[in-house]
Amino acid sequence: MQTALKIEGQKRPSNGKSPARRLRAAGKLPAVVYGPGYAATSVSINPKDVKAVLSQPLGRNTVFTLSIDGVDQLAMVKSFDYHPISRDLLSADLYTVSVDRAVEVEVPLVLVGKSKGVAAGGILQQIFRKLPVRCTPDKIPAKLEVDITDVELHHAVAAKALPLPAGVTVMLDANQTIVSVVAPEKEKAEAAPAAGAAAAAAPAAGKDAKAAAPAKDAKAAAPAAAAAKKK
């Protein structure tokens, strides 16, 4: 797998907050490189290079060439921290990958079309904005799309119905709902009192029936009592 993106860096012997601050003051970014068969290594890299990777269509899922002290390997940005105000990068974790070893990443889920259920007044619920997938680095999709045009009210789309590129697996249960169309809250609110009234009516009917039973027995007993008195 070839990539035009490259991040160059050097190993750094010291860790801690003070050395990290000195690195950032010098225009460098403290980072850690790790991965299967690769011991965690502290390095310093150019923050502009990391931003260039993150600006790609795949974002953090972008594969690039990482060159540390002249040794090249493929890698991805596993995570990063940034300043809440200046938005400057503060640190980054880089994960080494291989074209023959699958990785697990999150990919945006994009809905296509307008649901029949929504047109009928339903509410669209997108359960997942991103989906966990597993594939080799060279097959990571920029997004996954699902057509919801035929999804009607009270219907849903499960993970097993999602069209996937070759070599890509969604790390969800096959029956896991990813999109659904439900009734509006007003309709649910109106249905709740009706259901409650029906439930309350059933015990009341049973209570009345029990109360009526002794009266029926009393009427049946009256002629027998009169006959006893005549004797």
N, CA, C and O of each residue as an XYZ file, in Angstrom:
924
protein
N       0.844     -1.199      0.000
C       0.000      0.000      0.000
C       0.874      1.241      0.000
O       1.718      1.408      0.881
N       0.677      2.119     -0.988
C       1.448      3.347     -1.068
C       0.589      4.535     -0.638
O      -0.615      4.573     -0.894
N       1.216      5.482      0.005
C       0.506      6.681      0.441
C       1.381      7.907      0.215
O       2.594      7.872      0.425
N       0.746      8.985     -0.214
C       1.496     10.214     -0.478
C       1.730     11.008      0.800
O       2.607     11.870      0.854
N       0.941     10.711      1.827
C       1.083     11.437      3.090
C       2.216     10.845      3.924
O       2.358      9.627      4.030
N       3.006     11.719      4.504
C       4.132     11.252      5.305
C       4.334     12.152      6.521
O       4.266     13.378      6.428
N       4.578     11.522      7.644
C       4.909     12.245      8.870
C       6.287     11.797      9.318
O       6.530     10.607      9.521
N       7.175     12.745      9.469
C       8.527     12.435      9.922
C       8.684     12.871     11.372
O       8.122     13.882     11.793
N       9.452     12.099     12.126
C       9.662     12.431     13.531
C      10.929     11.828     14.081
O      11.649     11.106     13.391
N      11.189     12.138     15.342
C      12.376     11.624     16.017
C      11.968     11.102     17.390
O      11.024     11.593     18.008
N      12.708     10.087     17.850
C      12.461      9.581     19.189
C      12.855     10.649     20.201
O      13.809     11.398     19.990
N      12.118     10.708     21.289
C      12.453     11.666     22.351
C      12.693     10.886     23.642
O      11.880     10.046     24.027
N      13.795     11.165     24.295
C      14.181     10.374     25.467
C      13.392     10.681     26.724
O      13.259      9.823     27.596
N      12.866     11.897     26.830
C      12.233     12.300     28.094
C      10.732     12.485     27.939
O      10.252     12.999     26.929
N       9.984     12.045     28.986
C       8.547     12.228     29.041
C       8.193     13.219     30.146
O       9.075     13.763     30.811
N       6.920     13.443     30.332
C       6.487     14.356     31.380
C       5.981     15.667     30.824
O       6.140     15.965     29.640
N       5.362     16.455     31.709
C       4.737     17.709     31.294
C       5.761     18.759     30.867
O       5.561     19.449     29.867
N       6.845     18.882     31.611
C       7.834     19.924     31.292
C       8.490     19.699     29.933
O       8.547     20.630     29.130
N       8.990     18.484     29.643
C       9.562     18.253     28.309
C       8.523     18.448     27.202
O       8.848     18.937     26.120
N       7.280     18.066     27.476
C       6.237     18.230     26.471
C       5.982     19.701     26.193
O       5.786     20.094     25.043
N       5.985     20.519     27.248
C       5.788     21.963     27.053
C       6.933     22.563     26.254
O       6.722     23.438     25.414
N       8.158     22.087     26.521
C       9.311     22.612     25.781
C       9.213     22.219     24.300
O       9.572     23.001     23.420
N       8.724     21.005     24.037
C       8.553     20.581     22.653
C       7.545     21.461     21.925
O       7.780     21.903     20.800
N       6.417     21.707     22.589
C       5.381     22.536     21.957
C       5.874     23.965     21.756
O       5.545     24.604     20.756
N       6.666     24.468     22.706
C       7.214     25.822     22.572
C       8.166     25.907     21.374
O       8.337     26.969     20.775
N       8.779     24.766     21.036
C       9.704     24.716     19.899
C       8.978     24.398     18.591
O       9.614     24.220     17.552
N       7.644     24.326     18.646
C       6.873     24.067     17.432
C       6.704     22.600     17.105
O       6.291     22.262     15.996
N       7.018     21.709     18.054
C       6.884     20.270     17.845
C       5.702     19.735     18.648
O       5.199     20.390     19.560
N       5.278     18.537     18.286
C       4.151     17.909     18.963
C       4.617     16.618     19.631
O       5.163     15.745     18.957
N       4.413     16.478     20.945
C       4.754     15.217     21.601
C       3.746     14.131     21.203
O       2.537     14.364     21.205
N       4.252     12.961     20.867
C       3.367     11.874     20.427
C       3.921     10.547     20.900
O       5.078     10.441     21.308
N       3.060      9.527     20.836
C       3.450      8.167     21.188
C       3.072      7.260     20.026
O       1.962      7.349     19.501
N       3.984      6.393     19.627
C       3.749      5.430     18.554
C       3.690      4.037     19.161
O       4.554      3.662     19.953
N       2.663      3.266     18.787
C       2.560      1.888     19.279
C       1.717      1.067     18.308
O       1.112      1.609     17.383
N       1.685     -0.234     18.527
C       0.927     -1.129     17.664
C       1.369     -2.553     17.887
O       2.312     -2.782     18.643
N       0.722     -3.528     17.256
C       1.100     -4.933     17.406
C       2.565     -5.162     17.033
O       2.985     -4.859     15.916
N       3.327     -5.691     17.967
C       4.737     -5.952     17.711
C       5.605     -4.707     17.735
O       6.784     -4.762     17.384
N       5.022     -3.573     18.150
C       5.792     -2.319     18.183
C       5.656     -1.722     19.583
O       4.576     -1.273     19.966
N       6.737     -1.717     20.335
C       6.711     -1.193     21.702
C       6.405      0.307     21.686
O       6.874      1.042     20.817
N       5.622      0.736     22.647
C       5.254      2.150     22.735
C       6.516      3.013     22.780
O       7.403      2.800     23.606
N       6.576      3.989     21.873
C       7.761      4.837     21.739
C       7.359      6.301     21.722
O       6.484      6.697     20.951
N       7.990      7.107     22.564
C       7.727      8.549     22.593
C       8.496      9.220     21.470
O       9.690      8.976     21.298
N       7.818     10.065     20.706
C       8.442     10.746     19.568
C       7.994     12.203     19.531
O       7.061     12.600     20.230
N       8.665     12.973     18.719
C       8.257     14.360     18.459
C       8.031     14.488     16.955
O       8.832     14.016     16.148
N       6.910     15.143     16.593
C       6.549     15.284     15.190
C       6.060     16.707     14.938
O       5.922     17.503     15.866
N       5.805     17.009     13.677
C       5.322     18.328     13.308
C       3.782     18.340     13.392
O       3.131     17.540     12.720
N       3.197     19.224     14.198
C       1.738     19.247     14.327
C       1.022     19.544     13.005
O      -0.118     19.121     12.810
N       1.685     20.269     12.099
C       1.071     20.570     10.799
C       0.861     19.290      9.988
O      -0.104     19.175      9.232
N       1.763     18.342     10.151
C       1.628     17.075      9.431
C       0.412     16.294      9.921
O      -0.299     15.669      9.134
N       0.184     16.340     11.230
C      -0.975     15.648     11.801
C      -2.267     16.316     11.335
O      -3.238     15.636     11.005
N      -2.276     17.639     11.308
C      -3.465     18.358     10.835
C      -3.748     18.031      9.370
O      -4.906     17.927      8.964
N      -2.682     17.868      8.574
C      -2.851     17.527      7.160
C      -3.510     16.158      7.014
O      -4.333     15.952      6.123
N      -3.146     15.226      7.889
C      -3.758     13.895      7.866
C      -5.228     13.981      8.280
O      -6.092     13.396      7.628
N      -5.507     14.698      9.348
C      -6.871     14.804      9.863
C      -7.808     15.529      8.909
O      -9.024     15.357      8.987
N      -7.255     16.339      8.008
C      -8.085     17.085      7.057
C      -8.479     16.243      5.840
O      -9.254     16.697      4.999
N      -7.960     15.043      5.746
C      -8.285     14.159      4.625
C      -9.726     13.645      4.750
O     -10.299     13.676      5.840
N     -10.311     13.174      3.649
C     -11.692     12.655      3.685
C     -11.909     11.560      4.723
O     -12.988     11.465      5.309
N     -10.896     10.737      4.952
C     -11.023      9.659      5.934
C     -10.720     10.109      7.359
O     -10.942      9.357      8.307
N     -10.217     11.326      7.514
C      -9.916     11.823      8.854
C      -8.925     10.952      9.591
O      -7.856     10.635      9.070
N      -9.288     10.557     10.830
C      -8.391      9.714     11.624
C      -8.156      8.344     11.010
O      -7.196      7.659     11.365
N      -9.024      7.940     10.095
C      -8.862      6.634      9.444
C      -7.893      6.671      8.268
O      -7.700      5.664      7.587
N      -7.291      7.816      8.031
C      -6.325      7.952      6.935
C      -5.027      7.220      7.263
O      -4.471      7.375      8.350
N      -4.556      6.425      6.312
C      -3.285      5.720      6.483
C      -2.168      6.566      5.871
O      -2.306      7.071      4.757
N      -1.071      6.716      6.594
C       0.051      7.518      6.107
C       1.362      6.794      6.411
O       1.395      5.817      7.160
N       2.418      7.288      5.822
C       3.745      6.741      6.093
C       4.355      7.495      7.266
O       4.472      8.720      7.235
N       4.738      6.765      8.288
C       5.380      7.357      9.453
C       6.861      7.005      9.414
O       7.233      5.832      9.391
N       7.693      8.025      9.408
C       9.137      7.821      9.356
C       9.760      8.331     10.655
O       9.814      9.538     10.893
N      10.223      7.417     11.481
C      10.857      7.791     12.745
C      12.344      7.478     12.657
O      12.754      6.322     12.553
N      13.132      8.536     12.701
C      14.593      8.405     12.571
C      14.967      7.611     11.323
O      15.892      6.798     11.341
N      14.230      7.860     10.238
C      14.544      7.245      8.957
C      13.933      5.878      8.714
O      14.095      5.322      7.628
N      13.235      5.320      9.693
C      12.594      4.003      9.541
C      11.107      4.216      9.222
O      10.367      4.813     10.004
N      10.690      3.706      8.044
C       9.311      3.923      7.593
C       8.386      2.773      7.982
O       8.788      1.611      8.035
N       7.132      3.141      8.253
C       6.087      2.170      8.521
C       4.734      2.844      8.283
O       4.639      4.071      8.287
N       3.711      2.056      8.080
C       2.376      2.614      7.906
C       1.754      2.858      9.276
O       1.995      2.111     10.224
N       0.946      3.922      9.366
C       0.340      4.257     10.645
C      -0.959      5.040     10.438
O      -1.265      5.499      9.337
N      -1.705      5.175     11.525
C      -2.924      5.970     11.559
C      -2.910      6.797     12.840
O      -2.192      6.479     13.788
N      -3.713      7.864     12.860
C      -3.861      8.657     14.089
C      -4.914      7.970     14.955
O      -6.093      7.936     14.602
N      -4.488      7.431     16.074
C      -5.399      6.718     16.968
C      -6.236      7.689     17.792
O      -7.443      7.506     17.948
N      -5.585      8.715     18.315
C      -6.278      9.732     19.098
C      -5.411     10.978     19.174
O      -4.228     10.950     18.835
N      -6.017     12.073     19.624
C      -5.267     13.318     19.771
C      -5.990     14.220     20.762
O      -7.192     14.082     20.992
N      -5.232     15.148     21.343
C      -5.780     16.146     22.260
C      -5.461     17.529     21.718
O      -4.432     17.741     21.078
N      -6.359     18.462     21.986
C      -6.116     19.829     21.540
C      -6.579     20.816     22.603
O      -7.389     20.477     23.465
N      -6.060     22.036     22.535
C      -6.409     23.076     23.490
C      -7.843     23.517     23.239
O      -8.214     23.764     22.091
N      -8.678     23.626     24.307
C     -10.088     23.960     24.119
C     -10.347     25.350     23.548
O     -11.412     25.592     22.980
N      -9.394     26.262     23.688
C      -9.596     27.638     23.196
C      -8.826     27.884     21.903
O      -9.407     28.303     20.901
N      -7.533     27.627     21.922
C      -6.708     27.891     20.739
C      -6.876     26.816     19.666
O      -6.563     27.040     18.496
N      -7.380     25.631     20.082
C      -7.539     24.481     19.186
C      -6.211     23.950     18.661
O      -6.178     23.184     17.698
N      -5.119     24.359     19.298
C      -3.805     23.827     18.924
C      -3.684     22.388     19.422
O      -4.169     22.055     20.503
N      -3.041     21.548     18.634
C      -2.817     20.175     19.056
C      -1.860     20.141     20.243
O      -0.862     20.861     20.269
N      -2.174     19.293     21.227
C      -1.331     19.165     22.410
C      -0.557     17.858     22.425
O       0.563     17.807     22.933
N      -1.143     16.798     21.872
C      -0.478     15.496     21.825
C      -1.214     14.599     20.848
O      -2.314     14.924     20.401
N      -0.604     13.468     20.517
C      -1.239     12.527     19.595
C      -0.723     11.117     19.848
O       0.419     10.915     20.262
N      -1.594     10.151     19.588
C      -1.209      8.741     19.623
C      -1.272      8.215     18.197
O      -2.286      8.373     17.517
N      -0.189      7.589     17.743
C      -0.112      7.042     16.394
C      -0.052      5.519     16.478
O       0.680      4.960     17.294
N      -0.829      4.859     15.624
C      -0.966      3.402     15.677
C      -0.417      2.781     14.406
O      -0.869      3.104     13.308
N       0.546      1.901     14.548
C       1.159      1.262     13.375
C       0.219      0.196     12.804
O      -0.407     -0.552     13.556
N       0.127      0.130     11.475
C      -0.772     -0.814     10.806
C      -0.024     -1.538      9.696
O       1.101     -1.185      9.343
N      -0.681     -2.563      9.153
C      -0.126     -3.342      8.053
C      -1.257     -3.683      7.099
O      -2.395     -3.861      7.531
N      -0.964     -3.778      5.813
C      -2.003     -4.043      4.822
C      -2.601     -5.437      4.969
O      -3.692     -5.689      4.459
N      -1.924     -6.333      5.642
C      -2.449     -7.689      5.811
C      -2.993     -7.938      7.214
O      -3.223     -9.084      7.599
N      -3.199     -6.866      7.976
C      -3.740     -6.998      9.323
C      -4.963     -6.084      9.487
O      -4.863     -4.869      9.319
N      -6.106     -6.676      9.813
C      -7.342     -5.902      9.937
C      -7.291     -4.968     11.141
O      -6.652     -5.259     12.152
N      -7.980     -3.840     11.004
C      -8.100     -2.877     12.094
C      -9.582     -2.606     12.331
O     -10.412     -2.853     11.456
N      -9.909     -2.102     13.508
C     -11.281     -1.726     13.825
C     -11.358     -0.212     13.947
O     -10.644      0.394     14.746
N     -12.228      0.390     13.148
C     -12.382      1.839     13.125
C     -13.866      2.188     13.095
O     -14.715      1.314     12.922
N     -14.169      3.462     13.263
C     -15.547      3.943     13.160
C     -15.707      4.726     11.867
O     -14.869      5.560     11.522
N     -16.807      4.442     11.148
C     -17.061      5.065      9.851
C     -18.431      5.762      9.893
O     -19.388      5.187     10.411
N     -18.542      6.983      9.360
C     -19.824      7.691      9.365
C     -20.915      6.924      8.624
O     -20.664      6.332      7.574
N     -22.135      6.939      9.180
C     -23.299      6.340      8.530
C     -24.123      7.466      7.909
O     -24.554      8.387      8.603
N     -24.337      7.385      6.589
C     -25.062      8.430      5.855
C     -26.387      7.852      5.349
O     -26.407      6.796      4.717
N     -27.493      8.549      5.630
C     -28.807      8.113      5.181
C     -29.139      8.769      3.842
O     -28.931      9.968      3.657
N     -29.656      7.968      2.914
C     -29.975      8.453      1.570
C     -31.469      8.310      1.321
O     -32.064      7.285      1.655
N     -32.081      9.346      0.728
C     -33.503      9.303      0.398
C     -34.376      9.800      1.533
O     -33.896     10.081      2.631
N     -35.694      9.907      1.243
C     -36.675     10.321      2.248
C     -37.604      9.158      2.543
O     -38.229      8.600      1.642
N     -37.683      8.805      3.794
C     -38.472      7.654      4.209
C     -39.969      7.857      3.974
O     -40.503      8.946      4.184
N     -40.641      6.772      3.528
C     -42.100      6.813      3.368
C     -42.772      7.059      4.719
O     -43.799      7.733      4.803
N     -42.182      6.508      5.759
C     -42.731      6.701      7.094
C     -42.650      8.145      7.556
O     -43.554      8.637      8.232
N     -41.574      8.822      7.194
C     -41.426     10.237      7.537
C     -42.435     11.068      6.745
O     -43.028     12.005      7.279
N     -42.627     10.722      5.468
C     -43.613     11.423      4.639
C     -45.024     11.254      5.206
O     -45.884     12.110      5.003
N     -45.259     10.139      5.923
C     -46.566      9.878      6.517
C     -46.703     10.501      7.902
O     -47.720     10.316      8.570
N     -45.686     11.234      8.332
C     -45.769     11.922      9.618
C     -44.920     11.317     10.717
O     -44.956     11.789     11.853
N     -44.152     10.275     10.402
C     -43.312      9.640     11.404
C     -42.034     10.416     11.699
O     -41.693     11.373     11.003
N     -41.339      9.986     12.737
C     -40.091     10.619     13.154
C     -38.928      9.658     12.879
O     -38.949      8.500     13.297
N     -37.928     10.156     12.177
C     -36.757      9.342     11.850
C     -35.784      9.329     13.021
O     -35.422     10.383     13.543
N     -35.365      8.149     13.428
C     -34.379      7.998     14.489
C     -33.148      7.283     13.937
O     -33.219      6.123     13.534
N     -32.018      7.994     13.926
C     -30.764      7.392     13.500
C     -30.017      6.955     14.753
O     -29.466      7.788     15.471
N     -29.997      5.672     15.012
C     -29.422      5.142     16.245
C     -27.906      5.309     16.274
O     -27.330      5.590     17.325
N     -27.262      5.140     15.128
C     -25.805      5.254     15.035
C     -25.427      6.337     14.031
O     -25.880      6.313     12.886
N     -24.604      7.278     14.457
C     -24.023      8.255     13.536
C     -22.755      7.702     12.915
O     -22.393      8.060     11.794
N     -22.082      6.827     13.652
C     -20.894      6.146     13.147
C     -21.040      4.659     13.459
O     -21.623      4.273     14.472
N     -20.499      3.840     12.568
C     -20.576      2.400     12.738
C     -19.179      1.811     12.948
O     -18.239      2.186     12.248
N     -19.037      0.895     13.903
C     -17.736      0.218     14.078
C     -17.559     -0.840     12.997
O     -18.408     -1.716     12.837
N     -16.474     -0.762     12.268
C     -16.222     -1.733     11.198
C     -14.835     -2.336     11.353
O     -13.967     -1.789     12.034
N     -14.654     -3.471     10.706
C     -13.363     -4.160     10.711
C     -12.970     -4.488      9.278
O     -13.756     -5.057      8.520
N     -11.737     -4.121      8.916
C     -11.213     -4.398      7.576
C      -9.722     -4.085      7.560
O      -9.183     -3.563      8.536
N      -9.068     -4.398      6.470
C      -7.663     -4.032      6.337
C      -7.575     -2.538      6.030
O      -8.523     -1.970      5.489
N      -6.462     -1.894      6.364
C      -6.338     -0.444      6.198
C      -6.613      0.072      4.792
O      -7.077      1.200      4.624
N      -6.331     -0.746      3.782
C      -6.514     -0.283      2.411
C      -7.976     -0.328      1.963
O      -8.300      0.131      0.867
N      -8.862     -0.877      2.800
C     -10.267     -0.999      2.416
C     -11.208     -0.178      3.301
O     -12.427     -0.339      3.237
N     -10.640      0.695      4.118
C     -11.475      1.505      5.001
C     -12.328      2.467      4.165
O     -11.773      3.282      3.428
N     -13.664      2.394      4.259
C     -14.515      3.301      3.482
C     -14.602      4.679      4.133
O     -14.493      4.806      5.352
N     -14.799      5.706      3.312
C     -14.954      7.054      3.845
C     -16.280      7.190      4.573
O     -16.404      7.989      5.502
N     -17.290      6.398      4.147
C     -18.611      6.417      4.772
C     -19.369      5.169      4.352
O     -18.979      4.480      3.409
N     -20.453      4.885      5.059
C     -21.366      3.811      4.690
C     -22.740      4.436      4.477
O     -23.203      5.227      5.299
N     -23.389      4.079      3.372
C     -24.690      4.650      3.042
C     -25.785      3.597      3.111
O     -25.560      2.427      2.801
N     -26.980      4.029      3.525
C     -28.137      3.145      3.526
C     -29.331      3.929      2.983
O     -29.590      5.050      3.421
N     -30.058      3.343      2.031
C     -31.219      3.973      1.419
C     -32.435      3.716      2.311
O     -32.803      2.566      2.550
N     -33.056      4.788      2.800
C     -34.189      4.647      3.721
C     -35.520      4.972      3.047
O     -36.535      5.119      3.729
N     -35.530      5.084      1.723
C     -36.738      5.484      0.991
C     -37.929      4.591      1.319
O     -39.037      5.099      1.490
N     -37.737      3.285      1.411
C     -38.846      2.345      1.608
C     -39.123      2.020      3.075
O     -39.912      1.123      3.371
N     -38.490      2.735      3.983
C     -38.727      2.491      5.408
C     -40.026      3.201      5.823
O     -40.105      4.429      5.802
N     -41.026      2.419      6.194
C     -42.329      2.963      6.559
C     -42.437      3.182      8.067
O     -41.541      2.819      8.829
N     -43.559      3.786      8.482
C     -43.804      4.062      9.895
C     -43.805      2.752     10.683
O     -44.377      1.753     10.248
N     -43.157      2.776     11.845
C     -43.031      1.613     12.732
C     -42.120      0.532     12.141
O     -42.172     -0.619     12.575
N     -41.300      0.883     11.172
C     -40.347     -0.059     10.596
C     -38.912      0.425     10.879
O     -38.693      1.576     11.254
N     -37.954     -0.479     10.691
C     -36.563     -0.159     10.997
C     -35.625     -0.852     10.021
O     -36.021     -1.753      9.280
N     -34.378     -0.412     10.038
C     -33.309     -1.032      9.244
C     -32.318     -1.647     10.218
O     -31.821     -0.975     11.122
N     -32.035     -2.932     10.028
C     -31.080     -3.633     10.894
C     -29.698     -3.652     10.250
O     -29.558     -3.408      9.051
N     -28.700     -3.938     11.041
C     -27.315     -3.944     10.553
C     -27.124     -4.918      9.396
O     -26.319     -4.672      8.498
N     -27.868     -6.025      9.419
C     -27.701     -7.037      8.368
C     -28.187     -6.557      7.003
O     -27.830     -7.149      5.984
N     -28.999     -5.488      6.963
C     -29.518     -4.970      5.693
C     -28.602     -3.907      5.088
O     -28.888     -3.378      4.014
N     -27.509     -3.594      5.771
C     -26.604     -2.539      5.304
C     -25.701     -3.053      4.191
O     -25.000     -4.047      4.385
N     -25.701     -2.397      3.022
C     -24.787     -2.811      1.944
C     -23.348     -2.446      2.316
O     -23.064     -1.314      2.706
N     -22.454     -3.417      2.191
C     -21.070     -3.211      2.609
C     -20.103     -3.471      1.457
O     -20.337     -4.357      0.635
N     -19.022     -2.704      1.399
C     -17.983     -2.980      0.399
C     -17.322     -4.331      0.703
O     -17.374     -4.813      1.835
N     -16.716     -4.923     -0.295
C     -16.028     -6.202     -0.113
C     -14.924     -6.066      0.931
O     -14.142     -5.116      0.903
N     -14.871     -7.024      1.847
C     -13.818     -7.024      2.847
C     -14.104     -6.209      4.083
O     -13.262     -6.120      4.976
N     -15.308     -5.598      4.152
C     -15.666     -4.756      5.303
C     -16.758     -5.445      6.120
O     -17.760     -5.893      5.562
N     -16.574     -5.531      7.418
C     -17.538     -6.148      8.321
C     -17.966     -5.143      9.380
O     -17.128     -4.460      9.969
N     -19.281     -5.050      9.623
C     -19.786     -4.178     10.683
C     -19.756     -4.943     11.997
O     -20.268     -6.059     12.078
N     -19.168     -4.356     13.016
C     -19.021     -5.019     14.307
C     -20.240     -4.797     15.191
O     -20.134     -4.277     16.301
N     -21.417     -5.206     14.671
C     -22.673     -5.118     15.411
C     -23.431     -6.417     15.227
O     -23.185     -7.147     14.268
N     -24.355     -6.717     16.137
C     -25.233     -7.856     15.967
C     -26.047     -7.665     14.697
O     -26.461     -6.546     14.390
N     -26.283     -8.744     13.952
C     -26.978     -8.641     12.665
C     -28.358     -8.015     12.805
O     -28.824     -7.349     11.881
N     -29.021     -8.213     13.941
C     -30.372     -7.677     14.139
C     -30.394     -6.333     14.848
O     -31.463     -5.820     15.179
N     -29.228     -5.766     15.082
C     -29.168     -4.463     15.744
C     -29.789     -3.373     14.865
O     -29.406     -3.216     13.705
N     -30.736     -2.632     15.411
C     -31.372     -1.539     14.670
C     -30.405     -0.376     14.526
O     -29.789      0.059     15.499
N     -30.278      0.127     13.292
C     -29.414      1.289     13.078
C     -30.228      2.531     12.711
O     -29.788      3.659     12.933
N     -31.431      2.310     12.140
C     -32.331      3.405     11.779
C     -33.762      2.920     11.973
O     -34.066      1.763     11.681
N     -34.645      3.790     12.463
C     -36.053      3.422     12.607
C     -36.930      4.653     12.385
O     -36.470      5.790     12.493
N     -38.201      4.401     12.073
C     -39.193      5.478     11.934
C     -40.296      5.201     12.945
O     -40.965      4.170     12.877
N     -40.483      6.122     13.880
C     -41.442      5.921     14.966
C     -42.554      6.956     14.896
O     -42.452      7.950     14.178
N     -43.633      6.703     15.665
C     -44.764      7.621     15.699
C     -44.371      8.905     16.424
O     -43.513      8.881     17.307
N     -44.993     10.028     16.056
C     -44.710     11.286     16.756
C     -45.054     11.167     18.234
O     -45.888     10.344     18.612
N     -44.418     11.982     19.075
C     -44.658     11.940     20.509
C     -46.120     12.239     20.845
O     -46.651     11.676     21.802
N     -46.780     13.111     20.082
C     -48.178     13.456     20.338
C     -49.060     12.233     20.195
O     -49.969     12.008     20.994
N     -48.778     11.436     19.155
C     -49.561     10.228     18.925
C     -49.340      9.225     20.046
O     -50.273      8.543     20.469
N     -48.099      9.137     20.529
C     -47.804      8.233     21.633
C     -48.520      8.682     22.898
O     -49.040      7.865     23.657
N     -48.539     10.025     23.119
C     -49.176     10.559     24.317
C     -50.681     10.307     24.305
O     -51.272     10.036     25.350
N     -51.304     10.394     23.131
C     -52.730     10.156     23.028
C     -53.064      8.680     23.201
O     -54.130      8.338     23.714
N     -52.161      7.808     22.777
C     -52.399      6.379     22.883
C     -52.264      5.890     24.316
O     -52.925      4.926     24.705
N     -51.407      6.550     25.117
C     -51.166      6.117     26.488
C     -52.413      6.201     27.366
O     -52.714      5.215     28.038
N     -53.189      7.351     27.410
C     -54.398      7.391     28.232
C     -55.434      6.367     27.800
O     -56.117      5.786     28.643
N     -55.560      6.137     26.494
C     -56.525      5.166     26.001
C     -56.185      3.769     26.505
O     -57.071      3.010     26.900
N     -54.909      3.440     26.490
C     -54.478      2.137     26.978
C     -54.708      2.033     28.479
O     -55.091      0.975     28.978
N     -54.472      3.142     29.210
C     -54.680      3.151     30.654
C     -56.139      2.986     31.006
O     -56.471      2.284     31.962
N     -57.034      3.633     30.234
C     -58.472      3.539     30.482
C     -58.958      2.117     30.260
O     -59.790      1.609     31.012
N     -58.430      1.477     29.215
C     -58.827      0.100     28.917
C     -58.376     -0.838     30.029
O     -59.097     -1.761     30.408
N     -57.166     -0.592     30.551
C     -56.647     -1.433     31.626
C     -57.453     -1.252     32.902
O     -57.683     -2.212     33.638
N     -57.891      0.004     33.170
C     -58.673      0.283     34.374
C     -60.069     -0.299     34.263
O     -60.653     -0.709     35.266
N     -60.615     -0.340     33.043
C     -61.973     -0.840     32.842
C     -62.064     -2.336     33.108
O     -63.092     -2.811     33.590
N     -61.024     -3.077     32.808
C     -61.052     -4.529     32.979
C     -61.216     -4.935     34.438
O     -62.080     -5.764     34.724
N     -60.422     -4.388     35.397
C     -60.623     -4.744     36.811
C     -61.986     -4.303     37.320
O     -62.608     -4.987     38.133
N     -62.456     -3.128     36.824
C     -63.750     -2.617     37.274
C     -64.867     -3.560     36.868
O     -65.785     -3.816     37.647
N     -64.791     -4.082     35.634
C     -65.812     -5.004     35.154
C     -65.803     -6.280     35.978
O     -66.858     -6.828     36.300
N     -64.626     -6.746     36.315
C     -64.524     -7.958     37.120
C     -65.088     -7.746     38.510
O     -65.719     -8.640     39.073
N     -64.858     -6.545     39.074
C     -65.347     -6.224     40.412
C     -66.872     -6.184     40.435
O     -67.497     -6.693     41.366
N     -67.472     -5.574     39.401
C     -68.930     -5.494     39.318
C     -69.540     -6.873     39.204
O     -70.585     -7.155     39.791
N     -68.868     -7.748     38.428
C     -69.391     -9.100     38.245
C     -69.413     -9.853     39.563
O     -70.352    -10.594     39.853
N     -68.348     -9.654     40.371
C     -68.295    -10.319     41.661
C     -69.363     -9.778     42.598
O     -69.963    -10.523     43.373
N     -69.596     -8.452     42.514
C     -70.606     -7.854     43.374
C     -71.992     -8.328     42.999
O     -72.862     -8.443     43.863
N     -72.213     -8.605     41.730
C     -73.532     -9.027     41.265
C     -73.826    -10.463     41.632
O     -74.996    -10.830     41.741
N     -72.823    -11.286     41.825
C     -73.020    -12.714     42.084
C     -73.805    -12.980     43.353
O     -74.713    -13.810     43.307
N     -73.524    -12.327     44.511
C     -74.304    -12.584     45.728
C     -75.771    -12.218     45.556
O     -76.638    -12.895     46.108
N     -76.069    -11.162     44.802
C     -77.457    -10.751     44.588
C     -78.219    -11.848     43.876
O     -79.373    -12.126     44.201
N     -77.568    -12.473     42.899
C     -78.204    -13.561     42.153
C     -78.491    -14.734     43.082
O     -79.551    -15.352     42.983
N     -77.577    -15.045     43.971
C     -77.745    -16.139     44.920
C     -78.860    -15.833     45.901
O     -79.595    -16.731     46.313
N     -78.990    -14.562     46.278
C     -80.032    -14.172     47.236
C     -81.407    -14.375     46.646
O     -82.316    -14.853     47.324
N     -81.566    -14.007     45.358
C     -82.850    -14.199     44.692
C     -83.213    -15.666     44.604
O     -84.377    -16.030     44.773
N     -82.242    -16.504     44.343
C     -82.488    -17.936     44.233
C     -82.844    -18.537     45.579
O     -83.585    -19.518     45.640
N     -82.320    -17.957     46.674
C     -82.554    -18.500     48.008
C     -83.900    -18.087     48.580
O     -84.409    -18.745     49.487
N     -84.487    -17.012     48.070
C     -85.755    -16.487     48.629
C     -86.890    -17.494     48.573
O     -87.550    -17.688     49.594
N     -87.170    -18.164     47.424
C     -88.275    -19.144     47.405
C     -88.040    -20.298     48.346
O     -88.997    -20.816     48.922
N     -86.800    -20.723     48.526
C     -86.511    -21.827     49.424
C     -86.810    -21.451     50.853
O     -87.300    -22.278     51.622
N     -86.526    -20.225     51.220
C     -86.804    -19.769     52.585
C     -88.285    -19.698     52.858
O     -88.735    -20.048     53.949
N     -89.068    -19.241     51.860
C     -90.522    -19.145     52.028
C     -91.139    -20.531     52.193
O     -92.061    -20.716     52.988
N     -90.630    -21.498     51.442
C     -91.157    -22.859     51.517
C     -90.875    -23.450     52.901
O     -91.701    -24.196     53.426
N     -89.753    -23.138     53.486
C     -89.392    -23.644     54.799
C     -90.345    -23.125     55.853
O     -90.693    -23.864     56.774
N     -90.781    -21.878     55.752
C     -91.670    -21.283     56.738
C     -93.059    -21.944     56.689
O     -93.689    -22.152     57.726
N     -93.535    -22.275     55.460
C     -94.848    -22.924     55.321
C     -94.877    -24.283     55.971
O     -95.893    -24.698     56.529
N     -93.711    -25.003     55.895
C     -93.626    -26.286     56.562
C     -93.651    -26.121     58.058
O     -93.588    -27.110     58.789
